[in-house]
Amino acid sequence: QVQVVESGGGLVQPGGSLRLSCATSGITFGFYVMAWYRQAPGKQRELVATIAAGGSPNYADSVKGRFTISRDDIKNSVFLQMNSLRTEDTAVYYCNAKHSVLSMSRNYWGQGTQVTVSS
């Protein structure tokens, strides 16, 4: 079975850093575009960053220059390094794996990990 599991969330002060991890299994990792999304209370889910196997990363304007997405194609994992965190970064962060070809039938989500930025 397919598993997508996030970890690394927590409470941090403004200006601090966190590193989120997403471990996958049951998929052919190299076929999947990986992404991080987030959803804050009362707001819609938004795309934070994406990265394809061997491809260039892409970021939402709100996190560009502060967040870095990366992937390890041996460990079948994706990471999100978050620096200079702001209170508006507070959200549940979700890892997504979407097949680069069969995207409509191969699209998997993790359970989410809470990130709280508060002074």
LOBA-783757 format. One record per residue: x, y, z of N, C-alpha, C, O in turn; residue in one letter. Coordinates in steps of 0.2 Angstrom, whole numbers, padded with zeros to 4 digits, always signed. Example, Ala and Ser with C-alpha at 12.3 -4.5 7.8 and 13.67 -1.06 7.14 Angstrom:
REM LOBA-783757
+0066-0028+0039+0062-0022+0039+0066-0016+0039+0071-0017+0042a;+0064-0011+0035+0068-0005+0036+0064+0000+0039+0067+0006+0040s;
END
This chain:
REM LOBA-783757
+0004-0006+0000+0000+0000+0000+0004+0006+0000+0010+0006+0002q;+0001+0012-0002+0005+0018-0002+0005+0022+0004+0000+0022+0008v;+0010+0024+0006+0011+0028+0012+0015+0035+0011+0020+0035+0008q;+0012+0040+0014+0015+0047+0014+0014+0049+0021+0009+0051+0023v;+0020+0051+0024+0020+0052+0031+0024+0058+0032+0030+0058+0031v;+0021+0064+0034+0025+0070+0036+0027+0070+0043+0024+0066+0048e;+0033+0073+0045+0035+0074+0051+0039+0081+0052+0041+0083+0047s;+0041+0083+0058+0045+0089+0059+0042+0095+0061+0045+0100+0062g;+0035+0095+0061+0032+0101+0063+0033+0102+0070+0035+0098+0074g;+0030+0108+0072+0031+0110+0079+0030+0118+0080+0027+0121+0076g;+0032+0120+0086+0031+0127+0088+0038+0130+0088+0043+0128+0090l;+0038+0136+0084+0044+0140+0084+0042+0147+0084+0037+0149+0082v;+0047+0151+0086+0046+0159+0087+0047+0162+0080+0051+0159+0076q;+0044+0168+0079+0046+0171+0072+0053+0172+0071+0057+0174+0076p;+0055+0171+0065+0062+0171+0063+0066+0165+0064+0072+0164+0062g;+0063+0160+0067+0066+0153+0068+0065+0149+0062+0063+0151+0056g;+0067+0143+0062+0068+0138+0057+0065+0131+0059+0065+0129+0065s;+0062+0128+0054+0060+0121+0055+0062+0117+0048+0062+0120+0043l;+0063+0111+0049+0064+0106+0043+0058+0101+0043+0058+0097+0048r;+0054+0101+0038+0049+0096+0038+0051+0090+0033+0055+0091+0028l;+0049+0084+0035+0051+0078+0031+0045+0074+0029+0040+0075+0032s;+0045+0071+0023+0040+0067+0020+0043+0061+0018+0046+0061+0013c;+0041+0055+0021+0043+0049+0019+0038+0045+0015+0032+0045+0017a;+0039+0042+0009+0035+0039+0005+0037+0031+0004+0043+0030+0005t;+0032+0027+0003+0033+0020+0001+0027+0018-0003+0022+0021-0003s;+0028+0013-0007+0023+0010-0011+0022+0013-0017+0017+0012-0021g;+0026+0018-0019+0026+0021-0026+0033+0021-0029+0038+0020-0026i;+0033+0022-0036+0039+0022-0039+0041+0030-0039+0038+0034-0043t;+0045+0031-0034+0046+0038-0032+0048+0043-0038+0046+0048-0039f;+0052+0040-0043+0055+0044-0048+0050+0046-0053+0051+0051-0057g;+0044+0043-0053+0038+0045-0057+0034+0051-0055+0030+0053-0058f;+0035+0053-0048+0031+0057-0045+0034+0064-0044+0039+0065-0042y;+0029+0069-0045+0031+0076-0043+0029+0077-0036+0023+0075-0034v;+0033+0079-0032+0032+0080-0025+0031+0087-0023+0033+0092-0027m;+0026+0088-0018+0024+0095-0017+0023+0096-0009+0021+0091-0006a;+0023+0102-0007+0021+0104+0000+0015+0109-0001+0016+0113-0005w;+0010+0107+0002+0004+0112+0003+0003+0114+0010+0006+0111+0015y;+0000+0119+0011-0002+0121+0018-0009+0124+0018-0012+0126+0013r;-0012+0123+0024-0019+0126+0025-0019+0129+0032-0018+0125+0037q;-0020+0135+0032-0021+0139+0039-0029+0139+0040-0033+0138+0036a;-0030+0140+0047-0037+0140+0049-0041+0146+0045-0039+0151+0045p;-0047+0144+0043-0051+0148+0039-0049+0150+0032-0052+0154+0029g;-0044+0147+0030-0041+0148+0023-0041+0142+0019-0041+0136+0021k;-0041+0143+0012-0040+0137+0008-0033+0135+0007-0028+0138+0009q;-0033+0128+0006-0026+0125+0005-0022+0129-0001-0025+0130-0006r;-0016+0130+0000-0012+0133-0005-0005+0129-0006-0003+0126-0002e;-0003+0130-0012+0003+0126-0014+0009+0130-0011+0009+0136-0012l;+0014+0127-0008+0020+0130-0006+0026+0129-0010+0029+0134-0012v;+0027+0123-0012+0033+0122-0016+0032+0115-0020+0028+0110-0017a;+0035+0114-0026+0035+0108-0029+0042+0106-0032+0046+0110-0032t;+0043+0100-0033+0049+0097-0036+0048+0091-0039+0045+0086-0036i;+0050+0090-0045+0050+0084-0049+0057+0081-0049+0062+0084-0047a;+0057+0074-0050+0063+0070-0050+0068+0074-0056+0067+0074-0061a;+0074+0076-0053+0079+0079-0057+0077+0086-0060+0080+0089-0064g;+0071+0089-0058+0068+0095-0060+0070+0101-0055+0072+0100-0050g;+0068+0106-0058+0070+0112-0054+0064+0114-0049+0058+0112-0050s;+0065+0116-0043+0060+0117-0038+0056+0124-0040+0059+0128-0043p;+0050+0124-0038+0046+0130-0038+0043+0132-0032+0041+0127-0028n;+0042+0138-0031+0039+0141-0024+0034+0146-0025+0034+0149-0030y;+0029+0146-0020+0025+0151-0020+0028+0158-0018+0034+0158-0015a;+0026+0163-0021+0029+0170-0020+0030+0171-0012+0035+0174-0010d;+0025+0169-0008+0025+0171-0001+0031+0167+0003+0033+0169+0008s;+0034+0162+0000+0039+0158+0003+0046+0159+0000+0051+0156+0002v;+0046+0162-0006+0052+0162-0010+0058+0165-0007+0057+0171-0004k;+0063+0162-0007+0069+0165-0003+0070+0163+0004+0075+0164+0007g;+0064+0160+0007+0064+0158+0014+0064+0150+0014+0067+0148+0019r;+0060+0147+0010+0059+0140+0010+0063+0136+0005+0064+0139-0001f;+0066+0130+0006+0069+0126+0001+0066+0119+0001+0066+0116+0006t;+0064+0117-0005+0061+0110-0006+0067+0106-0009+0071+0108-0013i;+0068+0100-0006+0073+0095-0009+0070+0088-0009+0065+0087-0005s;+0073+0084-0013+0071+0077-0013+0077+0072-0013+0082+0074-0015r;+0076+0066-0010+0081+0061-0009+0078+0055-0013+0073+0052-0010d;+0080+0054-0019+0077+0048-0023+0079+0041-0021+0077+0036-0024d;+0084+0041-0016+0086+0034-0014+0082+0033-0007+0079+0027-0007i;+0081+0038-0003+0076+0037+0003+0069+0038+0001+0065+0037+0006k;+0067+0040-0005+0060+0041-0007+0057+0046-0002+0051+0045+0000n;+0061+0052-0001+0058+0057+0004+0059+0064+0001+0063+0065-0004s;+0055+0068+0003+0055+0075+0001+0056+0079+0008+0053+0077+0013v;+0059+0085+0007+0060+0089+0013+0058+0096+0012+0058+0099+0006f;+0056+0100+0017+0055+0107+0016+0059+0111+0022+0057+0110+0028l;+0064+0114+0020+0068+0118+0025+0065+0125+0025+0064+0129+0020q;+0062+0127+0031+0059+0133+0032+0063+0138+0036+0064+0136+0042m;+0065+0143+0034+0069+0148+0038+0065+0155+0038+0060+0156+0034n;+0067+0159+0042+0064+0166+0043+0057+0165+0044+0053+0169+0041s;+0054+0161+0048+0047+0159+0049+0043+0165+0051+0046+0169+0056l;+0037+0166+0049+0033+0172+0051+0027+0169+0054+0025+0163+0052r;+0023+0173+0057+0017+0170+0060+0012+0168+0055+0008+0164+0056t;+0012+0171+0049+0007+0169+0044+0009+0163+0040+0006+0160+0036e;+0015+0160+0042+0017+0153+0040+0013+0148+0044+0014+0142+0042d;+0010+0150+0049+0006+0145+0054+0001+0141+0049-0003+0144+0046t;+0001+0135+0049-0003+0131+0045-0002+0123+0047+0003+0121+0050a;-0006+0119+0044-0005+0112+0044-0002+0111+0037-0004+0113+0032v;+0004+0108+0037+0008+0107+0031+0007+0100+0028+0008+0095+0032y;+0005+0099+0022+0004+0092+0019+0009+0091+0013+0010+0095+0009y;+0011+0085+0013+0015+0082+0008+0010+0079+0003+0006+0075+0004c;+0012+0080-0004+0008+0077-0009+0013+0074-0014+0018+0077-0016n;+0011+0068-0016+0014+0064-0022+0009+0063-0027+0004+0060-0027a;+0011+0066-0033+0007+0066-0039+0011+0063-0045+0016+0065-0047k;+0008+0057-0048+0011+0054-0054+0012+0059-0059+0007+0063-0061h;+0018+0059-0062+0019+0064-0068+0015+0063-0074+0013+0067-0078s;+0012+0057-0075+0008+0055-0081+0001+0053-0078-0004+0056-0081v;+0000+0049-0074-0006+0046-0071-0009+0050-0065-0010+0048-0060l;-0009+0057-0066-0010+0061-0060-0017+0061-0058-0018+0062-0052s;-0022+0059-0062-0029+0059-0060-0030+0053-0056-0035+0053-0052m;-0026+0048-0057-0028+0041-0053-0022+0040-0048-0023+0035-0044s;-0017+0043-0048-0011+0042-0044-0009+0049-0040-0005+0052-0043r;-0013+0050-0035-0012+0056-0031-0013+0055-0024-0018+0053-0022n;-0007+0056-0020-0008+0054-0013-0006+0059-0008-0001+0063-0010y;-0009+0059-0003-0008+0064+0002-0006+0061+0009-0008+0056+0011w;-0002+0065+0013+0000+0063+0020-0005+0066+0024-0010+0069+0022g;-0005+0065+0031-0010+0066+0036-0009+0074+0038-0013+0076+0041q;-0003+0077+0037-0002+0083+0039+0002+0084+0045+0002+0079+0049g;+0006+0089+0046+0010+0091+0052+0009+0098+0053+0010+0102+0049t;+0008+0100+0060+0006+0106+0062+0012+0111+0063+0017+0108+0066q;+0013+0116+0060+0018+0121+0061+0015+0128+0064+0010+0130+0061v;+0017+0129+0070+0014+0135+0073+0020+0140+0074+0025+0138+0078t;+0019+0146+0072+0024+0151+0073+0021+0157+0077+0017+0160+0075v;+0024+0157+0083+0021+0162+0088+0026+0164+0093+0031+0161+0095s;+0025+0171+0095+0030+0174+0100+0027+0173+0107+0030+0175+0111s;
END
